Structure formats: C-alpha cells, structure tokens
Amino acid sequence: MSDAITSDVPASGPAGVAAVAARQAAGTGRGEERPSRRVRSLTADVSAVGEPALWAFGGALALGIVLIAGFLFLVAWNGVTTFWPKPIAQVELRDGTLLAGEPTRSSRYRPGENILEALTAEELAFIEANDGFSDRVLYKTANFDLYGDDFRWVSDFEVAEVLYPEAFHLFEREQWGTFVGRVDGLVIDNQPTAFDYRLMQREQREARQRFRQMRRLERGEIGAINYRIDQQRLAIRRAELRHGAESERGAAMIAAAQARIAELEAEFAIVQARVNEIRDLDRRFRVILAEVNGQTRETELSQIVRFYPANALGLMDSLGIYLSRWWEFLSTEPREANTQGGVLPAIFGTVAMTLLMVIFVAPFGVITALYLREYAQQGRLVSIVRISVNNLAGVPSIVYGVFGLGFFAYTLGGTIDQLFYAENLPNPTFGKGGILWASLTLALLTVPVVIVASEEALAAVPRSMREGSLACGASKWQTIRHVVLPKALPGIMTGIILAMARGAGEVAPLMLVGVVKLAPALPIDQFFPFVHLDRSFMHLGFHIFDVGFQSRNSEAGKPMVFVTTLLLLVLIVAMNAMAIYVRNRLKRRYATAQF
Amino acid sequence: MPEFSITAGQGSTESTVIPNGRRRRLETRRSVKLTEALARWIITCGGLLVIVAVLGIMVFLIQVVVPLLGGGTQTGQVSYALEPGEDVIWVNADEHQTLATLLMADGRHKTFHVPTGTVVSGGAFDFGDAAVTAVSGTLSRDRVALGFDDGSVRFLTLGFAARVTAARNLPAGLVDISDRDRMLDGLVYTRVGTGDFRTLSAVSEPGAISSVSEAPIIAVDYRVGGTVERPTLSFATVDAAGKVRVSRSTVRVNMMTGEETVTTNTLELPSMELAPEVQVTGVLLSGGADRVIVSTDDGLVYRFDLRDATRPVLAERRRVTDEGVAVTSMTFLGGEQSLVVGAEDGTISVFFRLRREDAGTADGFSLVRSRSHPAMPAAVTDLSEAQRQKEFVATDAAGHVRVVNSTSDRVLFEMMRSDDPVEPSAAMIFPRSDGVLLVSRRGEVDAWQYRDPHPEVSLRVLFGRIWYEGYDQPDWIWQSTAGTDLAEPKYSLVPLVFGTIKAAFYAMLFATPIALMAAVYTSEFVHRSVRATVKPAMEMMESLPTVVLGFIAALVLAPLVEEWIAAVLLGFIAVPLGLMLGAFLWQSLPPALVLRLDGLPKFALMILVIGLTVLVSYRLGPLFERMLFYGDFKAWTTGAIGTGTPFLSIILLPLAYLAVAAGFRRVWGHHLRELLRSLPREQAGRLDALRWLVTLVVAVMASVAVASLATLAGYDPRGGIIDDYQQRNALVVGFVMAFAVIPNIYTLAEDALNSVPGHLRSGSLATGATPWQTAMWVVLPTAASGVFSAVMIGMGRAVGETMIVVMAAGNTPIMEWNIFSGLRTLSANIAIELPEAVKDGTNYRVLFLAALTLFFITFVINTFAELIRQRFRRRAFQL
C-alpha cells in the first residue's frame, strides 16, 4: 500500500488560484475586444476554482481533526482531573432536606409534566423564568451503606442554600466506597478520644501499616500455603491415576503428600493465629463517622484508605492527594468491584499478554515478509499470499476470538489437558481461556501489521547493498542475515511496536479467550514454574468495559473508567508515536543511502 | 525481483594462493549450503503459513458449524416380544434407557430391561371388576390416570428411583444382563464415569380412586401444576354421555406428620351438544387446569375456557381437519402452548391459541393453524410429546413411526414397527430425547436409539420466517435463551445480519464522505508539511482501542445526544451550510488577500467556521426544536404531535437544492458564466454568492412545498427511518463507528490518490485546468479503483466492529431501519453470548455460524478490495 509515488509537482491551492486569476485578467481583456459568442473565451469563471467544493473537502478534514482533538481532549481532561480533590457542598433544599456531596457534573433539562405537577408555585415560577428549563447538578453523596445509592441529582429550583463547611471530610474506605461527612469521635486503643486531625492522621497511618501487614500475611503466606496444599492434592490424584491407589508406589506417594498437607496445615494455623492477633489489636482503633444528617458509622481506622478535609485544602495538600491517588491507581489492586483502588493487575496482564504475543508474532511476521520480498517469485502464489494477508487484517477481531476459543482453548487446550493434566479434570487447565491462548489469538490478529511494516522495511534496503554483499560471495541467506535484516531492523521494530499497540487495545477477542474481571492470581508468581500460561488475566481494555458497563453503578465507576482510558490511550499513543518516530528516522537514513 | 545465484563454488576444486602462503579453498562450505537450503525452506513454509492460517480459520469454523445441519444418526434398535398376549395400556421408561414399566389392562405391571427385554420386577394393582376404558399420564409419564367403565377414575404412580452405590458397597451375586448393566432383586446397577454404580429400581404405588360419573369414562387427561410444595393435580374426563368434567385436587402436606390432605373440586363443563353419532376421540387439559380441549371424530375441537373456575365457558368450536376427517390424536408440546392435532388422513398440524380481533369467540382467543408438518402415510394413531424439547413422536396405522421437531419442522427420524401395525400401540420419547420406545397392545416392544444433537435448527430456522409459540405471525426472531427450559429457542440469524448491515450502513453514511473528502483535500490541496502531520495523526487514530470509543459513545455521547438531539440535528444542516457560506464569502474576497491567506490560514478559517456553526447549533437547538418539532423532539418522533412536514423538507432540501441549481444552470447558466467572466474577480464572487443564496431560498421553498404535498397525500416519515427514540441508538453507533473507520478509509484512499503519478497532474495543470479540475477530473478518476477499495475495506471493518456496538447499540435484535432505535450485530451477539454457551451445544454452533457468516462477508469484501487494489497498483505503475 505504501509504494506511493510522491508527486514532484506541488498540487497546492495557491498556484491554481494564481493561475486562474492571471488567466482571468487576460481573458477579460480579450473578451471585451471580441464580444461574439462564437469565439471561445479562454478564461475560466469562478466555478472552475471549485471554492465551495474545496471548502467542503477542507471542512471534512477539519471536522476529522476537530473530532480527534475533541475526543483526545475529552479523555485527557476527564482522566487528568478525576483524582483532583473536589470540594464538598452542603445543600439545603427548599423542603428542608440536607445533603452533602461532591458536585460531579451538571446538565440542563426540561422538567416533565409529572415533575411539574408536584412543585410549589414558587418553584414553578423559577422554572418559568428559566424558559421552562432547569439546570441540575449531580452530587456524589457517597455513603452507599447508608443511602443505598452513590449519587443524587439536584435541580436548581429545589435548592435553598449551598454551603461549603470546613468540617466535612472525605473518607475513602476499603469497603462500601467513599464516605462524606464529619468525624464524630475517635476510639484510640479502646479509649474514646476527641477528634484531632493530626492525631487521626498519625493513627490512621499506623492502622494502615497493620492492615497491610494483615493483607501480606493473608494474601502472601496463607495464599502460598493454600497453593501448596492444592498442589499436594493434585499430586494425590495424579498418583491414583498413574499408579493406582492400591499399588505400592501409589500408596507411598499418597502418604507422602498427605504428610506434607498435614505439615502445611499446621503452618497455616500459625500464620492464621498471627493474623488474628493483629486483627484484635486493630479492632481497638476505630473512628466514628457522621453523615450530614447525623447518622453515624463506626469503623476501624485501618479501613480508611485516605481522608482529607475537602473544603480546607491548600494547593499543596490537593497536589499531594492527587499524586497519592495516582500512585494508588498505578500500584495497587482494585477494590469495590473494580470501581476503586488501582489497576496494577490489569496493567500487568496487558503488558504480559502483549509481550507474549510479540514472541509469537515477530518471527511469523518477519518470515512472511522475507518470503514475500526476498524469496517468492512474483506470480499467482504471491498474489494469493497477499490476499490472505489482507484477509487476516480484515477479518473482524471477534472472529479470531471465536477461533481462539474453539481451536486453541477447546481443541488444543483440551488435548493438552487430557495428556498432561488429567489429574485436574474435569476442571480444565489449558482447556479454557488463558493468557497463552489470548496472546496466540492476538498474534494471529496482528501479524498482518508486522508483515506489512517488515515488507516496507525490507523494500527500503537499497538493492545496491544486497548486490554488494552477493558480489563479495555471500550466500543469499548470509546476505539477508548480515546485511538486509540489520538494515531493516528499525522498520521491523516499527511493525512490531504497531502490532503491540494494536494488540494492547483489542478487547473483543479477549473476552472469549481468557480475560476476566478479577483474576485471583497473576500469570507470573513465585511458584514453580513461575510463568503460568494457563491462567486467565486482567486487561486494561476489558477493565474499561467491565467497570463502565457491568458494575453496580456505572456512574460511580465512571471516573475510574476515564482514568483507565487515559492510561490505555497514553500507552497506545506512546507506542504509536515511538513507531512513527522510528519509521521517520529510517526514512531519513535511507533517503540518501543510495550509492 | 531477479534471482541472484551464488557464484562461489560451483563444484570447482581449484584453489587460490593467499599472499601469506596458505591455500584457501574456494568451495562453498557444506554448512553454508545447508543453512541456505534450510532458510529457503523455512521462509517459504512460513510465508505460505499465512494462507494456511486463513484457510485454517475458515475450515475450523465450517467444521464446527457443519454438525448443526447434519441431522441425527440412529444408533441402535432392538425389538422383542414380552410374553405375547398381554394387554398393554401404558408404558414409562427412565431417562437412561435402562428400565421400562408396562401397565396391563388387568392391573398387572411389569418392569423390564430395555436393551434386552429381561424382566426385572413386577406386581399388580387391584382394579376390582371394573374394566379400563381410558388412560392418560402427566408429561413426565410417572403419574397415570385410568378411566373405568363404572365411571370412576383411578390414579397410579409408575416411576423410577435412582441412587448411587459406591463400588465397595456393591452386593454379591449380581447377574449380568448386558455388558453394561447388572441386576439383583429388581435393582439394576450401571457403572458410571466416576467408578461408582447408578442403581435404578421401579417405583409403583396405587393412588386415590375418584368416582366422577355414572357413565363409562371414554377419555381422560391428567396434569400436575402448582408448585413442588403444593402441587395441584387436575384431570379432565369425558364420559359416554358426552359430559366433560374437570377435577382439581390440591394436596397439602402437613409439616408435622407428613400426612397428605387432598381436596378435590369437580366441575361440570357446559355441554358440547354433540350429535348422537359423533364420538369424542380425546381430551386435553392444561397444567393450570384453565383450558380443556376435546376432539371429536367429525374433525372438530371444542375449547373450554376455565380461567374463571366458577363459570366455565365453551369458548370455541373449531374445525381442525378437512370435512369428514376425524381427529384421531392430540397432544400439547412441552410448555402447553402448542396443540398438535393428528387426523385420520395422516395430517399433523399445530395450533396456537392467539388473541385475534376477528376471533368471534367467547374469550377473544382463537385457535390458529400455525404449522403443518409433513403428513403421515396413513391415519395418525398416536402422538406423544417429548419432555424437554418441542418434539413429538407420531405413529400411523401403516406402522410408520416418526419423530418430528415442531419448531424446525424437521422429521428427525422415521422408523417402521416390526410387529403387526394394525395392533394399537403406545409410543414414547425417552426423557432425554434420545430414543423412542413403542409397545404394542400385545406386548411387542420396539426400542430405537438415536442421537440428534441439534434438532431445533434447520436452514429455515436460521434464515426463514418461523411462527414461534406466543407470536402473532411468522417472523425472524433471535432469542437463544429464555427464563424457562420449556421456552422455544429462536435462532434466526436474519435480525443479526440486519443489525450488522444497519450499523455498517449508518457508519458508512457518515464515514465515506468525510474520509474521502478529507483524503482528497490532504492529497491535493494542502502543503506537504501539513500532510506530514495530519497523516500520522490519522494513522494513530486507526489503532485507537474501540473499547474506548464504545465507552465514550455509550456513557458520554449517548446521554449528550439525547439531551441535545435537536442541536445535533441542526448541526447536520448548519455545518455544511456554514462551510458553504464561508466558501462564498471567501470567493468574494479580493484575489490579493486570497492569495496571501491561502494554505494554513484558510484551513484554520475552516476549523473556525466549524466551531462557530457548532456553537450556533448549540444556541439555536431549542429554537430549532420549537420551530420544526413542536417543542418536543421525542414526542414528535413517536407521532404523538405535529406532522412530518418539517422533517421531510429538511431531508428533501439537498435534493431540492440540486434540482433548483440544475434548473438554474440550464436556463441562466450560460448567461451567468459570461457575466461572471466579464466581472472582476471579487464582484464575480459576490454575484456567485448571491446566486447561491437565491438558489438556496428557492430550494427551501420547493422542499417545503413538496413536503407539505407529501403530508397532504398522507405520507409521514415517522414509522420508517424515524421512530421512537432510544438512548442507545443507530445514530450514536453510526457516528462513533464512523469515527473508527474514517482513519482506515482516509489513509488507504490518501495512499491511492498520492500514488497517482505527478506528471498527470503537471500535464493537467499545464493545459490550464485549475487544481480543483485536476483533482476532480484527472487524479480522482485515475485513483478511483484504489479509493473504492479503501471504502470496501472500511466497510469490512464496520461490519466486524464489536466493542462499540456491544457498548452503545442497546443490543436489541429488532428489525427496523429507525435511526433512533438500537440494534444487535453478529459480532456483538457473539461477544455477548459465546462466553456463556455450552461447548458443542446448539447455541455454540449457531454462534460459530454467525462468526462464519462474518468471516465470509469480510472475506468477500476484502478479497474483492485487494484484487481491485492490485489492479490499480499495476495500472498506477504503468502510467
């Protein structure tokens, strides 16, 4: 597609307009001399310039650019501002209701008949004055455990007063999402204590330390013990299958495994006791939170991930919170059904899957490109190969997903399970979606990108270099290996990076071959064989889909979706920019490389 | 490219002397030759692997799909006689095809092993002196009702109990009855996958006796409804006097004692007023005991409505066969929505009870013949429904036995009885729909085993209109899963293909003009430096994850468009108009200024114009809505208020403009041109702008006039491409999908335009053509095939796009062109349903068929586009 022959005549507008203007000047002169209609006038009128059409064409391009810019700006703005702490408004409605929350967005609407019927004359007059429209603000009132909802729309005609009291804090909790309200009191080591910001900050930091320690024990050590126990159970099953439970060898293996399980269970009890000890200590430090109407909630301090006085923040405080939220986002696991916390497993999954994909896609793509450029004789076969490449590029990604599920996971994986993982059946090991199958599927999907780019790169290597190498007595493969490939490497890299960008952003096929909303374990961990290619994984793109469309409250997940989107976009745009940079450098290098 | 042969070596054995005195051999080393051959081999294979990949995908998909239409296979048949001379009236079998129980007219019952005919156990019920005159059972066949000649009805249970026996608890002394099963004391042991034994035994219990009539019972039906905790047992009887009675028993189980209390209400239905010579041939009762259907030998069915239990009505009397042809057998399909009627002439038809305006019946419903299955060669003697699928087995007087799937209208299997076909018989489909058991009155048994994994699918189901249960007419429906097991799965791919085309159509409607015009502009009218920045930006857009676009479409754009729909519609008019206005103003500028501002400033101006028109649309949106859509667009789309005139006139405006402009050109065009040529440039520009304005005004008037006429003639665009507004609709999907395919079409089209050789342009410009004329009449026609293939490839992408549609299209598989309603595409359907589909199940294979369809659509589009492009490339090089 890129064998473009660049025009050496600039077909730009100014030249044309100038020509017309000049000709027109000449033409009018001649026209006056010979007014007869039969003589052909040599001038063009305005319609020959096609100005309206030019504007339509230019407008289309402009529209495209405006849309792209608008889209990028929308994502960037929403993504970048999400973590900036917002003030908390206390809104008093005309009917006396009090509510507090972060104003998230506003819109204009036309109140329907059923709304208007229930309004007072005063409110009706307000709407009337506004031309029948009303502005409304969406407040994030949080406190899901108390209200059963996270958000509330407030129309302007309902509002009596809006205040921003300094006592309001925002609490991010491990469970139940955020809390908006005041601190009613602290319980430090079971002693009720009056609220003091510094004290609470200090105690909360310590409580978080304990929390992390507990988590480390539960996830890390207990997780490891459980994993080993499972392995032993599988070993028992394997021994039964291979040697039979009655046979001497089988019985010995089973006995060994059972002894090991008993050991592990003893270990488990010790760790569990330690966890319980810390938990008991942790329960002595609590905080009492009160929402705007005075309802209270008592919770352990360790449950508070972060808190701040939203209406009394300086610029530096805000910046600190902003950065700490970004750090949390990039470095922790998700919580609250993925709508809060971080996306570390998703980043990890995306990167691992993409890298694995490169291992498959790079050789395949480069070999095909070599075949097309260096080995194949132009003819029908090459034409068919090219059609196949284009079909691979054009087949919808979901079809690859279907193929990946049916062929890789069910057929290949099913066979592998029967041969090597019989002890785990009927639970599938490789016979279901997993990171290996996902990356193979995506490799198939992205191979045309690599082929096209590599072909371009190979074509850009000057023929003279090949000829020189051959003339020195190198064989064809030696020429390719030592002359052509090194020169084409940047171009091939471009292709691989583009393929990675494409693969990282693809979601539809992954939904069928191994992406999950919450993966219990990463595909790489400390247990032998360290890389678990059969595991399902999390993915940034699927994370967007899942949080935006399958969580309990898509509104609550929206900020998270925007940030994830921004992250994914940055990742992909960075990869693309890198690819384009490499390509441009390559072009410059070979522009003068003819000798 | 030319082959370069390796020149060294060539089998020569001579050697040269290198200055330092050592002799160097000029022969090519073996290892080099080997590597060379290996590399050639690997690279060629690798290159051809691409073809293998494409074919492999296709073959694999086909291979999964093929069993869908392959039909079933008969896997076995046994027939034997169980002590001839028995008088068999009822048969029931377990779901593993292991045991079957026969009930004889004298009350004896006998359980035998189905594959071999070995009798396992037996017993007898005491019927006293009464003789059985009618028999019926529930859907699961384990509860039986018998009608007697003394007018009483007796209930029995003839079922099976299964439990699992661990291998170590297996009793001693088992007798092998087949290579699979072993028997002891009326229990049959079958080894199952886990190594344990399934243990089956027959359960037979006598039940209550209920005296309902003085006259002999000639037909009976028995149903179980209600819940498991409080079942309602109902039965309908017809006696020799033609009286129809329905009894309902509610069983209440005392929690403390476990004692059952049965309350029975008997209801006598209105008389059917049968002629004396007419015989009742059957009665059917619904599980809820609210419908009774009685058939007669003069071809009529009588339908009673019992929804008001105190006041039963004879709702309908309907002829279901040809005149003088008796109804010989009736049954409900599982779910009791379809009534299957078999007649003396062998015809089998299915009736639905539908609400019809012209029903003329007491309850407004009418029995409608919805399906006619292939007729049996002789009179239908027996119909029996399957327990879990919409299937039934039909037996005819000539001994034919057919298993028919009603939904797909497929005769799944056709068997012949091995005994004398004159003998009456009872047939049943095994509970797992994997075989048929037929027992003749004299105790001769035929058992067929078969396997048909996808009976509910046929080509007609996939692509034709099917009249489904609960629908008013045949239609294309996709509904693969439903709340209950007894629902009919509906596998029509047509709504999905339609959704795919609709989404792609609206996307291409937006994308094609914008992408192509932008490509022409980039390639022909901007400086190379602009192109060098715009092109990579567009290419980058190509790899934007569509999940992001889908998210923006569904959660940001859809609510926004819903809120500002009038402004959005206005924008579609205002942006082009604004650009035109800009163009004509630009023409009126002095040439010196035009020359100075050409290039980037002009482009910036265009962006500014677009920004301004968007702003204007936003401000004037409400006004626009008030003026054209009576103040409420959504209410207007439903047809509740206003007329179609304003909208129609907007749609007609471009056409009207073209017509008026053409007319103008024909009449005054020549004069105007002369005039324009004679004027100085800026004056000519102003005059042209005036001409444009006048044309526009006339066009507006013309379109309003035509639209008013159309409205007067009764035409309204609402109900077609404009209808009820849904938030997630084709407009939003089309727009965002266009956003996804624009970069695709743009880059490919720009490449094609750019590869038009420069000397063609130079030649054209040298003959005095303006750049615009050069672009339109020289460059574009030369690149036409390349541009066309770009559009094709864009379309291929729009057809297969998944995430945007999954997220923003609402996913309702409906078939309407309405731009404001949702849709479901093939790809979205796969993404939604395949993760839940059981491997190798019907839905799984149908979804693979959907994938195959997508594959073929895009395969054709892409191959075609690539062929065109290869041709174009060769031509471009030749030029």
Contacts between the chains, C-beta under 8 A, distances in Angstrom:
chain1	res1	chain2	res2	distance
A	1	B	748	6.7
A	1	B	751	5.3
A	1	B	869	7.6
A	2	B	751	6.6
A	3	B	755	6.8
A	3	B	873	6.8
A	3	B	877	8.0
A	4	B	751	5.7
A	4	B	754	4.7
A	4	B	755	4.5
A	5	B	754	7.8
A	5	B	755	5.2
A	5	B	756	7.9
A	5	B	757	5.7
A	5	B	758	7.3
A	5	B	876	7.2
A	6	B	754	6.8
A	6	B	758	7.5
A	7	B	754	7.3
A	7	B	756	7.5
A	7	B	757	7.5
A	7	B	758	3.4
A	7	B	761	5.9
A	8	B	758	4.8
A	9	B	758	4.9
A	9	B	759	7.9
A	9	B	761	5.3
A	9	B	762	4.5
A	9	B	765	7.1
A	10	B	527	7.3
A	10	B	528	7.0
A	11	B	523	7.9
A	11	B	524	5.0
A	11	B	525	7.3
A	11	B	761	5.2
A	11	B	765	7.6
A	11	B	771	5.7
A	11	B	774	6.8
A	11	B	775	7.3
A	11	B	779	7.8
A	12	B	525	6.6
A	12	B	526	6.9
A	12	B	527	5.6
A	12	B	599	7.2
A	12	B	771	7.4
A	13	B	525	5.2
A	13	B	526	7.9
A	13	B	598	5.1
A	13	B	599	6.9
A	13	B	602	7.5
A	13	B	771	6.1
A	14	B	595	6.0
A	14	B	598	4.4
A	14	B	599	6.6
A	15	B	765	7.5
A	15	B	771	7.1
A	16	B	765	7.3
A	16	B	770	4.7
A	16	B	771	3.5
A	16	B	772	6.9
A	16	B	774	7.9
A	17	B	591	7.3
A	17	B	594	6.2
A	17	B	595	6.2
A	17	B	598	6.4
A	17	B	770	7.9
A	18	B	595	6.1
A	19	B	765	7.4
A	19	B	768	7.6
A	19	B	770	7.0
A	20	B	770	5.5
A	21	B	591	4.7
A	21	B	595	7.6
A	21	B	681	6.3
A	23	B	768	6.9
A	24	B	677	7.4
A	24	B	681	6.3
A	27	B	677	6.4
A	28	B	677	6.8
A	28	B	678	6.3
A	28	B	680	7.8
A	31	B	677	6.3
A	31	B	678	6.1
A	32	B	678	7.8
A	37	B	674	7.8
A	41	B	677	6.2
A	42	B	768	7.8
A	43	B	677	5.3
A	44	B	768	7.6
A	44	B	770	6.4
A	45	B	673	5.1
A	45	B	676	4.2
A	45	B	677	5.0
A	45	B	684	6.8
A	46	B	587	5.8
A	46	B	676	5.7
A	46	B	681	7.4
A	46	B	684	5.1
A	46	B	685	6.0
A	46	B	688	5.2
A	47	B	673	7.5
A	47	B	676	7.6
A	47	B	688	7.4
A	48	B	770	4.9
A	48	B	772	7.0
A	48	B	773	6.1
A	49	B	587	7.7
A	49	B	770	5.5
A	49	B	772	5.8
A	50	B	770	7.0
A	50	B	772	3.3
A	50	B	773	7.2
A	50	B	776	7.2
A	51	B	583	4.7
A	51	B	584	7.4
A	51	B	586	6.0
A	51	B	587	4.9
A	52	B	579	8.0
A	52	B	580	5.5
A	52	B	583	4.2
A	52	B	584	6.9
A	52	B	692	7.7
A	53	B	772	6.5
A	53	B	776	7.7
A	54	B	521	7.6
A	54	B	525	6.4
A	54	B	583	7.0
A	54	B	772	6.3
A	55	B	579	4.8
A	55	B	580	6.8
A	55	B	582	5.6
A	55	B	583	3.7
A	55	B	586	7.1
A	55	B	606	6.5
A	56	B	517	6.1
A	56	B	576	7.2
A	56	B	579	6.0
A	56	B	580	7.6
A	56	B	583	7.7
A	57	B	517	4.4
A	57	B	518	7.1
A	57	B	520	5.4
A	57	B	521	3.9
A	57	B	525	6.9
A	58	B	521	5.1
A	58	B	525	7.0
A	58	B	602	7.3
A	58	B	603	6.0
A	58	B	606	4.7
A	59	B	517	7.8
A	59	B	575	7.2
A	59	B	576	7.6
A	59	B	579	4.1
A	59	B	606	5.4
A	59	B	609	7.2
A	59	B	610	6.4
A	60	B	513	6.8
A	60	B	514	4.6
A	60	B	515	7.7
A	60	B	516	7.9
A	60	B	517	3.6
A	60	B	518	4.3
A	60	B	521	6.7
A	61	B	517	7.3
A	61	B	518	3.8
A	61	B	521	4.7
A	61	B	522	6.1
A	61	B	526	7.9
A	61	B	534	7.1
A	61	B	603	7.7
A	61	B	606	8.0
A	62	B	603	6.6
A	62	B	606	4.4
A	62	B	607	4.5
A	62	B	610	5.5
A	63	B	514	6.1
A	63	B	518	7.8
A	63	B	575	7.2
A	63	B	610	5.9
A	64	B	514	6.1
A	64	B	515	7.6
A	64	B	518	5.1
A	64	B	538	7.3
A	64	B	742	6.0
A	64	B	746	7.2
A	65	B	534	7.0
A	65	B	537	7.6
A	65	B	607	7.1
A	66	B	607	6.2
A	66	B	610	5.7
A	66	B	611	7.3
A	67	B	739	6.3
A	68	B	537	6.7
A	68	B	538	7.8
A	68	B	541	5.8
A	71	B	552	6.8
A	71	B	739	7.4
A	74	B	552	6.9
A	74	B	556	6.9
A	75	B	548	7.1
A	75	B	552	7.3
A	107	B	563	6.2
A	108	B	563	7.3
A	109	B	563	6.8
A	110	B	632	8.0
A	131	B	622	7.8
A	133	B	622	7.9
A	363	B	46	7.8
A	364	B	46	6.7
A	364	B	49	7.0
A	367	B	42	6.9
A	367	B	43	5.4
A	367	B	46	3.3
A	367	B	47	6.6
A	367	B	49	7.9
A	368	B	46	5.8
A	368	B	47	5.0
A	368	B	49	7.1
A	368	B	50	5.4
A	370	B	43	5.0
A	370	B	46	7.7
A	370	B	47	7.5
A	371	B	43	4.9
A	371	B	44	6.0
A	371	B	46	6.1
A	371	B	47	2.5
A	371	B	48	7.5
A	372	B	47	6.3
A	373	B	1	7.8
A	374	B	1	7.9
A	374	B	43	7.4
A	375	B	40	6.4
A	375	B	43	5.3
A	375	B	44	5.9
A	375	B	47	7.0
A	376	B	44	7.7
A	376	B	47	6.4
A	378	B	1	7.9
A	381	B	48	7.9
A	383	B	870	6.5
A	384	B	51	6.2
A	385	B	47	6.1
A	385	B	48	7.0
A	385	B	50	5.7
A	385	B	51	6.1
A	386	B	866	6.6
A	386	B	870	7.1
A	387	B	862	7.7
A	387	B	863	5.5
A	387	B	866	4.9
A	387	B	867	7.3
A	388	B	50	4.6
A	388	B	51	4.7
A	388	B	53	7.2
A	388	B	54	4.5
A	389	B	50	5.6
A	390	B	793	8.0
A	390	B	862	5.3
A	390	B	863	7.7
A	390	B	865	7.5
A	390	B	866	4.4
A	391	B	54	5.2
A	391	B	858	7.5
A	391	B	859	5.8
A	391	B	862	4.9
A	391	B	863	6.5
A	391	B	866	7.7
A	392	B	50	6.6
A	392	B	53	6.4
A	392	B	54	6.1
A	393	B	862	7.7
A	394	B	793	6.2
A	394	B	796	4.7
A	394	B	797	7.1
A	394	B	800	7.9
A	394	B	858	5.2
A	394	B	859	8.0
A	394	B	861	7.1
A	394	B	862	3.7
A	394	B	865	7.9
A	395	B	54	7.9
A	395	B	57	7.2
A	395	B	800	7.1
A	395	B	854	7.9
A	395	B	855	5.9
A	395	B	858	5.5
A	395	B	859	7.2
A	395	B	862	7.7
A	396	B	797	7.9
A	396	B	799	7.0
A	396	B	800	2.2
A	396	B	801	7.2
A	396	B	802	6.7
A	396	B	827	5.6
A	396	B	854	5.3
A	396	B	855	7.8
A	396	B	858	6.0
A	397	B	800	6.9
A	397	B	802	6.5
A	398	B	800	6.6
A	398	B	802	4.5
A	398	B	827	4.4
A	398	B	830	5.2
A	398	B	831	5.8
A	398	B	851	7.0
A	398	B	854	7.2
A	399	B	57	7.2
A	399	B	61	7.7
A	399	B	800	7.0
A	399	B	851	4.9
A	399	B	854	5.5
A	399	B	855	5.1
A	399	B	858	7.8
A	400	B	57	7.7
A	401	B	830	7.5
A	401	B	831	7.5
A	401	B	834	7.7
A	402	B	61	7.2
A	402	B	830	6.0
A	402	B	834	6.5
A	402	B	847	7.2
A	402	B	848	6.2
A	402	B	851	4.0
A	403	B	57	5.0
A	403	B	60	6.2
A	403	B	61	6.8
A	403	B	851	7.6
A	405	B	834	6.7
A	406	B	60	6.4
A	406	B	61	7.7
A	406	B	64	5.7
A	406	B	848	6.6
A	407	B	56	8.0
A	407	B	60	5.2
A	410	B	839	5.7
A	444	B	53	6.3
A	447	B	50	7.5
A	447	B	53	7.8
A	451	B	50	7.5
A	463	B	1	7.9
A	466	B	4	7.4
A	467	B	4	7.4
A	470	B	4	4.8
A	470	B	6	7.7
A	470	B	7	7.9
A	473	B	6	8.0
A	473	B	7	7.1
A	473	B	8	4.6
A	475	B	6	5.1
A	475	B	28	7.3
A	475	B	32	5.5
A	475	B	33	7.9
A	475	B	35	7.7
A	475	B	36	5.0
A	476	B	4	6.7
A	476	B	6	6.7
A	476	B	36	6.4
A	476	B	39	7.7
A	476	B	40	7.8
A	477	B	35	5.7
A	477	B	36	5.0
A	477	B	39	4.0
A	477	B	40	7.5
A	478	B	32	7.1
A	480	B	39	7.5
A	498	B	543	6.8
A	501	B	543	4.9
A	502	B	543	5.1
A	504	B	545	7.6
A	505	B	543	6.4
A	505	B	544	6.9
A	505	B	545	3.0
A	505	B	546	7.6
A	505	B	547	7.2
A	505	B	548	7.7
A	506	B	545	7.1
A	507	B	545	6.8
A	507	B	546	7.5
A	507	B	547	4.4
A	507	B	803	5.5
A	508	B	546	7.8
A	508	B	802	3.7
A	508	B	803	5.4
A	508	B	806	7.6
A	508	B	827	7.1
A	508	B	831	5.6
A	511	B	831	5.6
A	511	B	835	6.5
A	512	B	830	7.7
A	512	B	831	7.3
A	512	B	834	5.6
A	512	B	835	6.3
A	541	B	545	5.3
A	541	B	547	4.5
A	541	B	548	7.8
A	542	B	547	7.5
A	544	B	547	5.3
A	544	B	548	6.7
A	544	B	551	5.4
A	545	B	547	5.5
A	545	B	550	7.5
A	545	B	551	7.3
A	545	B	803	6.9
A	545	B	806	7.7
A	545	B	807	6.8
A	548	B	551	5.0
A	548	B	554	7.3
A	548	B	555	5.8
A	548	B	807	7.3
A	549	B	554	7.3
A	549	B	807	6.1
A	554	B	555	6.6
A	558	B	555	6.4
A	561	B	551	6.0
A	561	B	555	7.3
A	565	B	548	5.1
A	565	B	551	6.4
A	568	B	545	6.0
A	568	B	548	6.6
A	569	B	544	7.4
A	569	B	545	7.7
A	569	B	548	6.4
A	572	B	543	6.2
A	572	B	544	7.0
A	572	B	545	6.5
A	573	B	540	6.4
A	576	B	539	7.6
A	576	B	540	4.5
A	576	B	543	5.9
A	577	B	540	7.4
A	580	B	536	5.0
A	580	B	539	7.5
A	580	B	540	7.4
